[in-house]
Amino acid sequence: MTDVAGDLTPRGGHATRAAAATAVQPGATGQATAWSVAPGPRGRGASSNQWRQRLEIAFFVAPALLLFVVFVVVPVVQAARYSVFKWNGLGPLDDFVGLQNYLTALGDQIFQRAVTNNLTIAVLSIAIQLPIGLLIALLLNRKFKGQTAMRVIVFVPYVLAEVVAGVVWKLMMQPEGALNAFLESVGLGGLTQLWLGDPDVAMVTVMLVLTWKYVGLAIVLLLAGLQGVPEELHEAAQIDGASWWQTQRKITVPLLGPTIRTWMFLSMIGSLQLFDMVWILTKGGPDNASVTMATYLIKVGTDRNQYGYASAVAIILFVISFVLATLFQSLVLNRDTGDDKSAKRRKKVAR
Amino acid sequence: MKRTAALRAVALGAAVAMIATACSSTSGTDEPTEGAGEAVTLTWWHNSNTGAGKDYYDQLADEFEGDHPGVTVEVTALQHEDMLTKLSAAFQTGDHPDVFMERGGGELKEHVEAGLVKDITDDAADTISALGGSVAGWQVEGQTYSLPFSLGVVGFWYNKSMFAQAGITETPTTMDELYSAIDALKAVNIEPISVGAGSAWPAAHYWYYYALRQCSQDVLNEATQTLEFTDDCWLRAGESLEELVSKQPFNSGFLGTEAQGTPESASGLLANRKVAMELAGHWEPGVMQGLTDDEQGLGEDTGWFAFPAVEGGEGDPAAQLGGGDAWACAEDAPAVCVDFLEFMLSADVQKGFAELDMGLPTLPSATAFVAAPELAQLLAVRNEAPYIQLYFDTAFGVNIGNAMNDAIVTVFSGSGTPQGIVDATVAAAATE
């Protein structure tokens, strides 16, 4: 039952373009191999049937594959090519500079700050959103009046378009904006800040808004995972005299493991590629305080017509995301797909 | 079983959706191609996309079509930032308009090197000589590539009633006078100056002006050519800026403030009477009008004064920082394109342009028709300036310019130094 929730989460969480792409890709190729291998042993007698199946596969897979190649593979290869040239976007690619663009980027203090900021956001997002998400999900999983309404309200920030939410926050966080006015009016005047104009505060501001925006996703995914925790286990625990708190800690949270890990994966990838919210709130400023790899790419790369350099930064961003994603996949998510997992889990539950 | 059925349904749905998008995207690229015929079509992009300015340009296009049978002028009016973005994309794909706006400096040089702009030195010789010195910013190696139609200078726009409230009777002409104006405004609880440091270039204009005041014209010209900043006047420019920043004259949160566009932007703060002044170009009255409810901007309270003199500087105190817009033809545009440029710079067209306050006309005969008093005052300062330095970021091109602007912002935030500005600029120049 937990597997269902685990299966559903990647499809439900098209949080980022990368997530969508990775969700599409294994699906497409997985289907293709599974189906083309299966009819093999049945022999050549069923060749017309086999051809029909192949046609079917081609018919269903080709459009997705084509889109994937044209919009993902080709741009990545192009970026890799541009990244070894110095190119201002005009005229031919004829100034080959080798790895110079990569060396410049890696040696640039602001890019280093961008990488640090991305990693900080990735770690803090999980550290902050996981406890909040878990608590609210557990709360919303109890039966009470207005449960559905509460679930919708909690999820609303995530559904709002990023740009709309960003612009509204930006307006509220102006020096004379609603947020400071609110703090003053409830007697917390000491907490008023130049939310977007103070280099020391900007990252805090970005984290606040990101938490507000994305904790809804964590809650919904965890709620979905909670549906997969069998009711009987709770009943059994209750009979054994476990308190509500003990039940959650010993039964619910361990059973939520796969969901939590999948959410962590999505959150991490989203944090590494973070662009839109930061761009709207601060443009990576003030004074590069909240710069991320993606805003750096736009500001120092494309805004300065340094398309070769921008491509090199994009490739570095790609490599960092790819390596971290693979590491996470093999070290953490593997536990959920390994063969021995069901046996282990049964043991855990039985304990 | 139920699950696989559901999965199949989902897969089918997804496949159908993908086919649908695939089909629609191919049909979307099916652009109508231009019908081949004797008729010539001129495509023209401009940025007067609202009100009387847009109507005026539409009317000019009709007039030109009337005078030149067989010529169709296809006008596209775009919001300024949109136009710049689309233009830069258009130049990369080769699908660019015949007539477009050039801002001179490094950007024009790049376009010339890439063979995108028509050399009009001989074809438009008469108009070029009528425009005189204004054309200088649009020449590359002695050849002229576009005709400037508006040329403005940067100065302080201020709120007259706020200055009166603070007891400031004379507008500042030296830095010391500016400092005492700042103190006087602070004394009556008015934030003295708004600056859009979040957008970088409005903050950079301060350093540009200090460089203009500290460095002699020879040093400036040499730096624009050689990209070397060895003279210590460049450092003194940064020190002057540090001194101004240390007086804390700027609106609260200025590091996150944008240049224009919203009521909280630097221009919006001035227009909505939250601050007393702002350093900005000739576009400011128009920008402010769009940022207030009554569309009047500061109205009667709008005042202007030139950037003050800096004591001990080697630059001419009357020299101004400025820039402008010019019309250019694409290299592959039809020959009639040059006629269109000359038509746009004819006395009548420039007169109408001036009367509508669309900009500051470059043709000397048209300058008398500028209606708004503060703009007329600005125009007088422009015409008396011994030389007008093009905004450094435009002059050096977007790569060096943006690196320089970002470094200037670090001085505003207190994390950078005058030497840092020079270093960042030299480092970016090395990547050219």
Interface residues (C-beta under 8 A of the other chain):
Chain A: V4 Q31 F60 P63 A64 L66 L67 K86 N88 G89 L90 G91 T104 L171 Q174 P175 G177 L194 L196 G197 D198 P199 A202 T282 K283 G285 P286 D287 N288 K299 V300 D303 R304 N305 Q306 Y309
Chain B: R3 A11 A14 A15 M18 I19 T21 A22 S88 F91 Q92 E110 H111 E113 A114 G115 L116 A197 G198 N251 S252 G253 F254 L255 G256 T257 E264 G397 V398 N399 N402 A403 D406 V409 T410 F412 S413 S415 T431
